[in-house]
Amino acid sequence: MARSASAADVFHAIADANRRTLLDTVTGGEASVGMLAASVGLSYSAVSQHLAILCRTGLLSRRRDGRKRLYRLNPRPLRQVHLWTSRYEQFWRGRIDQLHRVLGEKR
């Protein structure tokens, strides 16, 4: 199953541990840049760069609340990741089932 260019962007976006931490933080609800910077221990500038990538891929949406910008998770693009990784989950289940059969035969 070939991945589209936009799917590759989502994979690139979640490849970075700091961006995964940012995504984990917004699963609890909207978060400001300050809250997100504190969650990853990075500067506002570095967090802003990561947030730009996450917004560009559609994983986050942003809204203004006065002077704050609040970020919210949009999980829909992660479906592409789930669909791709689910093939490997099925593969490993089959391997584990096969291992159980082999071990069961040797008992």
N, CA, C and O atoms as a GROMACS GRO file, in nm:
protein
  428
    1MET      N    1   0.085  -0.117   0.000
    1MET     CA    2   0.000   0.000   0.000
    1MET      C    3   0.090   0.123   0.000
    1MET      O    4   0.158   0.150   0.099
    2ALA      N    5   0.091   0.198  -0.109
    2ALA     CA    6   0.171   0.319  -0.119
    2ALA      C    7   0.105   0.431  -0.039
    2ALA      O    8  -0.017   0.442  -0.032
    3ARG      N    9   0.189   0.512   0.020
    3ARG     CA   10   0.138   0.626   0.097
    3ARG      C   11   0.140   0.750   0.011
    3ARG      O   12   0.232   0.769  -0.069
    4SER      N   13   0.039   0.834   0.026
    4SER     CA   14   0.032   0.960  -0.048
    4SER      C   15   0.130   1.060   0.011
    4SER      O   16   0.184   1.039   0.120
    5ALA      N   17   0.153   1.170  -0.060
    5ALA     CA   18   0.243   1.273  -0.012
    5ALA      C   19   0.194   1.331   0.121
    5ALA      O   20   0.275   1.357   0.210
    6SER      N   21   0.064   1.352   0.136
    6SER     CA   22   0.012   1.406   0.262
    6SER      C   23   0.030   1.306   0.375
    6SER      O   24   0.055   1.346   0.489
    7ALA      N   25   0.016   1.178   0.346
    7ALA     CA   26   0.040   1.076   0.448
    7ALA      C   27   0.185   1.078   0.492
    7ALA      O   28   0.215   1.064   0.610
    8ALA      N   29   0.275   1.095   0.396
    8ALA     CA   30   0.418   1.102   0.431
    8ALA      C   31   0.443   1.219   0.524
    8ALA      O   32   0.526   1.209   0.614
    9ASP      N   33   0.372   1.331   0.503
    9ASP     CA   34   0.387   1.446   0.591
    9ASP      C   35   0.343   1.412   0.733
    9ASP      O   36   0.407   1.454   0.829
   10VAL      N   37   0.236   1.336   0.746
   10VAL     CA   38   0.189   1.296   0.879
   10VAL      C   39   0.292   1.206   0.945
   10VAL      O   40   0.322   1.221   1.064
   11PHE      N   41   0.348   1.113   0.869
   11PHE     CA   42   0.451   1.026   0.924
   11PHE      C   43   0.573   1.108   0.966
   11PHE      O   44   0.632   1.082   1.070
   12HIS      N   45   0.610   1.205   0.885
   12HIS     CA   46   0.722   1.293   0.920
   12HIS      C   47   0.690   1.371   1.047
   12HIS      O   48   0.774   1.385   1.135
   13ALA      N   49   0.567   1.420   1.056
   13ALA     CA   50   0.528   1.501   1.172
   13ALA      C   51   0.537   1.421   1.301
   13ALA      O   52   0.582   1.474   1.403
   14ILE      N   53   0.495   1.296   1.299
   14ILE     CA   54   0.495   1.218   1.424
   14ILE      C   55   0.628   1.147   1.448
   14ILE      O   56   0.646   1.082   1.551
   15ALA      N   57   0.722   1.160   1.354
   15ALA     CA   58   0.852   1.095   1.371
   15ALA      C   59   0.934   1.163   1.480
   15ALA      O   60   1.025   1.101   1.536
   16ASP      N   61   0.905   1.286   1.510
   16ASP     CA   62   0.981   1.361   1.609
   16ASP      C   63   0.919   1.343   1.748
   16ASP      O   64   0.798   1.362   1.767
   17ALA      N   65   1.001   1.308   1.845
   17ALA     CA   66   0.952   1.282   1.981
   17ALA      C   67   0.888   1.405   2.044
   17ALA      O   68   0.789   1.394   2.116
   18ASN      N   69   0.943   1.523   2.017
   18ASN     CA   70   0.884   1.645   2.073
   18ASN      C   71   0.745   1.669   2.017
   18ASN      O   72   0.655   1.711   2.091
   19ARG      N   73   0.726   1.644   1.888
   19ARG     CA   74   0.594   1.664   1.830
   19ARG      C   75   0.495   1.561   1.884
   19ARG      O   76   0.378   1.592   1.903
   20ARG      N   77   0.541   1.437   1.909
   20ARG     CA   78   0.452   1.338   1.970
   20ARG      C   79   0.411   1.383   2.110
   20ARG      O   80   0.296   1.364   2.149
   21THR      N   81   0.504   1.441   2.185
   21THR     CA   82   0.471   1.491   2.318
   21THR      C   83   0.370   1.605   2.310
   21THR      O   84   0.278   1.613   2.392
   22LEU      N   85   0.386   1.692   2.211
   22LEU     CA   86   0.289   1.800   2.192
   22LEU      C   87   0.151   1.743   2.162
   22LEU      O   88   0.051   1.789   2.216
   23LEU      N   89   0.146   1.642   2.075
   23LEU     CA   90   0.017   1.578   2.044
   23LEU      C   91  -0.043   1.514   2.169
   23LEU      O   92  -0.162   1.526   2.194
   24ASP      N   93   0.041   1.446   2.246
   24ASP     CA   94  -0.007   1.384   2.370
   24ASP      C   95  -0.066   1.490   2.464
   24ASP      O   96  -0.167   1.465   2.531
   25THR      N   97  -0.003   1.606   2.469
   25THR     CA   98  -0.049   1.712   2.559
   25THR      C   99  -0.187   1.762   2.520
   25THR      O  100  -0.270   1.788   2.606
   26VAL      N  101  -0.212   1.776   2.390
   26VAL     CA  102  -0.342   1.831   2.347
   26VAL      C  103  -0.453   1.727   2.344
   26VAL      O  104  -0.568   1.760   2.315
   27THR      N  105  -0.422   1.601   2.373
   27THR     CA  106  -0.530   1.502   2.381
   27THR      C  107  -0.623   1.533   2.499
   27THR      O  108  -0.738   1.491   2.500
   28GLY      N  109  -0.573   1.604   2.597
   28GLY     CA  110  -0.654   1.641   2.712
   28GLY      C  111  -0.738   1.766   2.690
   28GLY      O  112  -0.814   1.805   2.778
   29GLY      N  113  -0.726   1.828   2.575
   29GLY     CA  114  -0.801   1.949   2.544
   29GLY      C  115  -0.707   2.055   2.488
   29GLY      O  116  -0.588   2.031   2.468
   30GLU      N  117  -0.762   2.170   2.462
   30GLU     CA  118  -0.685   2.279   2.404
   30GLU      C  119  -0.571   2.320   2.496
   30GLU      O  120  -0.580   2.311   2.619
   31ALA      N  121  -0.463   2.366   2.434
   31ALA     CA  122  -0.348   2.410   2.511
   31ALA      C  123  -0.285   2.531   2.443
   31ALA      O  124  -0.283   2.542   2.320
   32SER      N  125  -0.234   2.621   2.525
   32SER     CA  126  -0.165   2.740   2.474
   32SER      C  127  -0.020   2.705   2.443
   32SER      O  128   0.029   2.600   2.483
   33VAL      N  129   0.047   2.794   2.372
   33VAL     CA  130   0.188   2.773   2.340
   33VAL      C  131   0.269   2.760   2.468
   33VAL      O  132   0.360   2.677   2.476
   34GLY      N  133   0.237   2.841   2.568
   34GLY     CA  134   0.310   2.833   2.695
   34GLY      C  135   0.296   2.698   2.762
   34GLY      O  136   0.394   2.642   2.811
   35MET      N  137   0.174   2.645   2.763
   35MET     CA  138   0.152   2.513   2.822
   35MET      C  139   0.228   2.406   2.743
   35MET      O  140   0.286   2.314   2.801
   36LEU      N  141   0.227   2.420   2.613
   36LEU     CA  142   0.294   2.322   2.528
   36LEU      C  143   0.446   2.331   2.544
   36LEU      O  144   0.514   2.229   2.547
   37ALA      N  145   0.498   2.453   2.555
   37ALA     CA  146   0.642   2.470   2.575
   37ALA      C  147   0.684   2.405   2.706
   37ALA      O  148   0.789   2.340   2.714
   38ALA      N  149   0.602   2.421   2.810
   38ALA     CA  150   0.634   2.360   2.939
   38ALA      C  151   0.629   2.208   2.930
   38ALA      O  152   0.706   2.140   2.998
   39SER      N  153   0.539   2.152   2.848
   39SER     CA  154   0.525   2.007   2.840
   39SER      C  155   0.646   1.940   2.775
   39SER      O  156   0.676   1.825   2.806
   40VAL      N  157   0.714   2.011   2.685
   40VAL     CA  158   0.829   1.951   2.617
   40VAL      C  159   0.962   2.009   2.663
   40VAL      O  160   1.068   1.957   2.630
   41GLY      N  161   0.956   2.118   2.739
   41GLY     CA  162   1.079   2.178   2.789
   41GLY      C  163   1.162   2.246   2.681
   41GLY      O  164   1.285   2.249   2.689
   42LEU      N  165   1.095   2.300   2.581
   42LEU     CA  166   1.164   2.370   2.473
   42LEU      C  167   1.128   2.518   2.476
   42LEU      O  168   1.035   2.559   2.544
   43SER      N  169   1.203   2.596   2.401
   43SER     CA  170   1.174   2.739   2.391
   43SER      C  171   1.045   2.761   2.312
   43SER      O  172   0.999   2.673   2.238
   44TYR      N  173   0.987   2.878   2.329
   44TYR     CA  174   0.867   2.912   2.253
   44TYR      C  175   0.894   2.904   2.103
   44TYR      O  176   0.809   2.859   2.026
   45SER      N  177   1.011   2.948   2.063
   45SER     CA  178   1.047   2.947   1.921
   45SER      C  179   1.050   2.804   1.866
   45SER      O  180   0.995   2.778   1.759
   46ALA      N  181   1.113   2.715   1.938
   46ALA     CA  182   1.122   2.575   1.893
   46ALA      C  183   0.982   2.512   1.890
   46ALA      O  184   0.949   2.439   1.796
   47VAL      N  185   0.902   2.540   1.992
   47VAL     CA  186   0.767   2.485   1.996
   47VAL      C  187   0.684   2.539   1.880
   47VAL      O  188   0.608   2.465   1.818
   48SER      N  189   0.700   2.667   1.850
   48SER     CA  190   0.627   2.727   1.738
   48SER      C  191   0.662   2.659   1.606
   48SER      O  192   0.574   2.638   1.522
   49GLN      N  193   0.788   2.624   1.588
   49GLN     CA  194   0.828   2.553   1.466
   49GLN      C  195   0.762   2.416   1.459
   49GLN      O  196   0.713   2.375   1.353
   50HIS      N  197   0.760   2.344   1.570
   50HIS     CA  198   0.694   2.213   1.573
   50HIS      C  199   0.544   2.227   1.549
   50HIS      O  200   0.485   2.147   1.477
   51LEU      N  201   0.483   2.329   1.610
   51LEU     CA  202   0.339   2.350   1.594
   51LEU      C  203   0.304   2.382   1.448
   51LEU      O  204   0.199   2.341   1.398
   52ALA      N  205   0.392   2.455   1.381
   52ALA     CA  206   0.367   2.486   1.239
   52ALA      C  207   0.361   2.359   1.156
   52ALA      O  208   0.276   2.346   1.068
   53ILE      N  209   0.449   2.265   1.183
   53ILE     CA  210   0.449   2.137   1.110
   53ILE      C  211   0.322   2.059   1.141
   53ILE      O  212   0.259   2.005   1.050
   54LEU      N  213   0.284   2.053   1.268
   54LEU     CA  214   0.164   1.980   1.308
   54LEU      C  215   0.037   2.043   1.250
   54LEU      O  216  -0.056   1.972   1.213
   55CYS      N  217   0.034   2.174   1.241
   55CYS     CA  218  -0.082   2.242   1.181
   55CYS      C  219  -0.084   2.219   1.030
   55CYS      O  220  -0.191   2.195   0.973
   56ARG      N  221   0.032   2.226   0.966
   56ARG     CA  222   0.039   2.207   0.821
   56ARG      C  223  -0.010   2.069   0.780
   56ARG      O  224  -0.070   2.054   0.674
   57THR      N  225   0.014   1.969   0.862
   57THR     CA  226  -0.031   1.833   0.830
   57THR      C  227  -0.176   1.809   0.873
   57THR      O  228  -0.232   1.703   0.845
   58GLY      N  229  -0.235   1.906   0.940
   58GLY     CA  230  -0.374   1.893   0.982
   58GLY      C  231  -0.392   1.822   1.114
   58GLY      O  232  -0.505   1.796   1.156
   59LEU      N  233  -0.282   1.788   1.181
   59LEU     CA  234  -0.293   1.719   1.310
   59LEU      C  235  -0.340   1.813   1.422
   59LEU      O  236  -0.399   1.768   1.520
   60LEU      N  237  -0.313   1.941   1.406
   60LEU     CA  238  -0.357   2.040   1.504
   60LEU      C  239  -0.433   2.150   1.432
   60LEU      O  240  -0.404   2.183   1.317
   61SER      N  241  -0.529   2.207   1.502
   61SER     CA  242  -0.594   2.329   1.455
   61SER      C  243  -0.568   2.436   1.560
   61SER      O  244  -0.542   2.406   1.676
   62ARG      N  245  -0.576   2.561   1.517
   62ARG     CA  246  -0.542   2.673   1.606
   62ARG      C  247  -0.655   2.775   1.604
   62ARG      O  248  -0.715   2.802   1.500
   63ARG      N  249  -0.681   2.832   1.720
   63ARG     CA  250  -0.777   2.942   1.728
   63ARG      C  251  -0.725   3.047   1.824
   63ARG      O  252  -0.647   3.017   1.915
   64ARG      N  253  -0.768   3.168   1.803
   64ARG     CA  254  -0.728   3.278   1.891
   64ARG      C  255  -0.829   3.293   2.004
   64ARG      O  256  -0.950   3.280   1.984
   65ASP      N  257  -0.776   3.321   2.120
   65ASP     CA  258  -0.858   3.355   2.237
   65ASP      C  259  -0.792   3.476   2.300
   65ASP      O  260  -0.704   3.463   2.385
   66GLY      N  261  -0.835   3.594   2.257
   66GLY     CA  262  -0.767   3.716   2.301
   66GLY      C  263  -0.627   3.719   2.242
   66GLY      O  264  -0.611   3.711   2.120
   67ARG      N  265  -0.527   3.730   2.327
   67ARG     CA  266  -0.388   3.732   2.280
   67ARG      C  267  -0.329   3.592   2.269
   67ARG      O  268  -0.220   3.575   2.214
   68LYS      N  269  -0.399   3.493   2.320
   68LYS     CA  270  -0.349   3.355   2.317
   68LYS      C  271  -0.386   3.286   2.187
   68LYS      O  272  -0.486   3.319   2.122
   69ARG      N  273  -0.305   3.190   2.152
   69ARG     CA  274  -0.340   3.096   2.046
   69ARG      C  275  -0.354   2.960   2.113
   69ARG      O  276  -0.264   2.913   2.181
   70LEU      N  277  -0.469   2.899   2.092
   70LEU     CA  278  -0.496   2.768   2.152
   70LEU      C  279  -0.494   2.662   2.043
   70LEU      O  280  -0.549   2.681   1.935
   71TYR      N  281  -0.431   2.551   2.075
   71TYR     CA  282  -0.415   2.441   1.980
   71TYR      C  283  -0.499   2.323   2.024
   71TYR      O  284  -0.509   2.292   2.143
   72ARG      N  285  -0.560   2.258   1.926
   72ARG     CA  286  -0.650   2.145   1.951
   72ARG      C  287  -0.612   2.032   1.855
   72ARG      O  288  -0.576   2.056   1.740
   73LEU      N  289  -0.622   1.909   1.904
   73LEU     CA  290  -0.593   1.791   1.824
   73LEU      C  291  -0.702   1.764   1.721
   73LEU      O  292  -0.821   1.773   1.751
   74ASN      N  293  -0.659   1.733   1.601
   74ASN     CA  294  -0.748   1.681   1.497
   74ASN      C  295  -0.696   1.541   1.465
   74ASN      O  296  -0.600   1.529   1.388
   75PRO      N  297  -0.755   1.437   1.520
   75PRO     CA  298  -0.698   1.302   1.505
   75PRO      C  299  -0.718   1.240   1.368
   75PRO      O  300  -0.658   1.136   1.339
   76ARG      N  301  -0.799   1.300   1.282
   76ARG     CA  302  -0.831   1.238   1.153
   76ARG      C  303  -0.707   1.199   1.072
   76ARG      O  304  -0.704   1.087   1.020
   77PRO      N  305  -0.603   1.283   1.058
   77PRO     CA  306  -0.486   1.241   0.981
   77PRO      C  307  -0.413   1.120   1.039
   77PRO      O  308  -0.342   1.049   0.967
   78LEU      N  309  -0.429   1.095   1.169
   78LEU     CA  310  -0.364   0.978   1.230
   78LEU      C  311  -0.424   0.847   1.182
   78LEU      O  312  -0.364   0.741   1.199
   79ARG      N  313  -0.540   0.854   1.121
   79ARG     CA  314  -0.602   0.733   1.066
   79ARG      C  315  -0.511   0.671   0.960
   79ARG      O  316  -0.503   0.548   0.950
   80GLN      N  317  -0.442   0.753   0.883
   80GLN     CA  318  -0.349   0.702   0.782
   80GLN      C  319  -0.239   0.619   0.848
   80GLN      O  320  -0.200   0.514   0.796
   81VAL      N  321  -0.191   0.665   0.960
   81VAL     CA  322  -0.087   0.593   1.034
   81VAL      C  323  -0.144   0.462   1.087
   81VAL      O  324  -0.080   0.358   1.078
   82HIS      N  325  -0.263   0.470   1.142
   82HIS     CA  326  -0.326   0.350   1.197
   82HIS      C  327  -0.347   0.244   1.088
   82HIS      O  328  -0.317   0.127   1.109
   83LEU      N  329  -0.397   0.287   0.973
   83LEU     CA  330  -0.420   0.191   0.864
   83LEU      C  331  -0.290   0.125   0.819
   83LEU      O  332  -0.287   0.005   0.793
   84TRP      N  333  -0.184   0.203   0.812
   84TRP     CA  334  -0.056   0.147   0.767
   84TRP      C  335   0.002   0.053   0.873
   84TRP      O  336   0.050  -0.056   0.840
   85THR      N  337  -0.001   0.094   0.999
   85THR     CA  338   0.058   0.010   1.104
   85THR      C  339  -0.026  -0.113   1.136
   85THR      O  340   0.026  -0.212   1.187
   86SER      N  341  -0.156  -0.108   1.106
   86SER     CA  342  -0.241  -0.223   1.137
   86SER      C  343  -0.201  -0.346   1.057
   86SER      O  344  -0.221  -0.459   1.102
   87ARG      N  345  -0.144  -0.325   0.939
   87ARG     CA  346  -0.096  -0.440   0.861
   87ARG      C  347   0.014  -0.514   0.938
   87ARG      O  348   0.019  -0.637   0.936
   88TYR      N  349   0.099  -0.440   1.005
   88TYR     CA  350   0.208  -0.502   1.080
   88TYR      C  351   0.157  -0.563   1.209
   88TYR      O  352   0.213  -0.661   1.258
   89GLU      N  353   0.053  -0.508   1.265
   89GLU     CA  354  -0.009  -0.568   1.383
   89GLU      C  355  -0.062  -0.706   1.347
   89GLU      O  356  -0.044  -0.802   1.423
   90GLN      N  357  -0.128  -0.718   1.233
   90GLN     CA  358  -0.178  -0.847   1.187
   90GLN      C  359  -0.063  -0.943   1.162
   90GLN      O  360  -0.072  -1.062   1.195
   91PHE      N  361   0.045  -0.893   1.104
   91PHE     CA  362   0.163  -0.976   1.079
   91PHE      C  363   0.217  -1.033   1.210
   91PHE      O  364   0.243  -1.153   1.219
   92TRP      N  365   0.234  -0.947   1.312
   92TRP     CA  366   0.290  -0.993   1.438
   92TRP      C  367   0.194  -1.086   1.513
   92TRP      O  368   0.239  -1.179   1.580
   93ARG      N  369   0.065  -1.062   1.501
   93ARG     CA  370  -0.030  -1.156   1.563
   93ARG      C  371  -0.013  -1.294   1.503
   93ARG      O  372  -0.012  -1.394   1.575
   94GLY      N  373   0.000  -1.300   1.370
   94GLY     CA  374   0.020  -1.428   1.304
   94GLY      C  375   0.149  -1.494   1.348
   94GLY      O  376   0.152  -1.616   1.369
   95ARG      N  377   0.254  -1.417   1.364
   95ARG     CA  378   0.382  -1.473   1.409
   95ARG      C  379   0.372  -1.526   1.552
   95ARG      O  380   0.426  -1.632   1.584
   96ILE      N  381   0.304  -1.451   1.637
   96ILE     CA  382   0.288  -1.495   1.776
   96ILE      C  383   0.203  -1.620   1.783
   96ILE      O  384   0.233  -1.712   1.860
   97ASP      N  385   0.096  -1.626   1.703
   97ASP     CA  386   0.013  -1.746   1.698
   97ASP      C  387   0.095  -1.866   1.652
   97ASP      O  388   0.083  -1.976   1.707
   98GLN      N  389   0.179  -1.844   1.553
   98GLN     CA  390   0.266  -1.950   1.502
   98GLN      C  391   0.364  -1.995   1.611
   98GLN      O  392   0.388  -2.115   1.626
   99LEU      N  393   0.419  -1.901   1.685
   99LEU     CA  394   0.511  -1.935   1.794
   99LEU      C  395   0.439  -2.018   1.901
   99LEU      O  396   0.495  -2.115   1.952
  100HIS      N  397   0.317  -1.979   1.935
  100HIS     CA  398   0.240  -2.056   2.033
  100HIS      C  399   0.217  -2.199   1.986
  100HIS      O  400   0.224  -2.293   2.065
  101ARG      N  401   0.189  -2.216   1.857
  101ARG     CA  402   0.169  -2.351   1.803
  101ARG      C  403   0.297  -2.433   1.814
  101ARG      O  404   0.293  -2.550   1.852
  102VAL      N  405   0.410  -2.373   1.782
  102VAL     CA  406   0.538  -2.444   1.789
  102VAL      C  407   0.571  -2.480   1.933
  102VAL      O  408   0.612  -2.593   1.961
  103LEU      N  409   0.553  -2.385   2.023
  103LEU     CA  410   0.582  -2.413   2.164
  103LEU      C  411   0.486  -2.516   2.221
  103LEU      O  412   0.525  -2.597   2.304
  104GLY      N  413   0.362  -2.512   2.177
  104GLY     CA  414   0.263  -2.609   2.224
  104GLY      C  415   0.296  -2.750   2.179
  104GLY      O  416   0.270  -2.846   2.251
  105GLU      N  417   0.354  -2.764   2.061
  105GLU     CA  418   0.390  -2.894   2.008
  105GLU      C  419   0.509  -2.955   2.081
  105GLU      O  420   0.522  -3.077   2.087
  106LYS      N  421   0.596  -2.871   2.137
  106LYS     CA  422   0.717  -2.920   2.203
  106LYS      C  423   0.697  -2.949   2.350
  106LYS      O  424   0.790  -2.997   2.415
  107ARG      N  425   0.583  -2.923   2.404
  107ARG     CA  426   0.560  -2.945   2.548
  107ARG      C  427   0.548  -3.089   2.581
  107ARG      O  428   0.529  -3.125   2.697
   0.00000   0.00000   0.00000
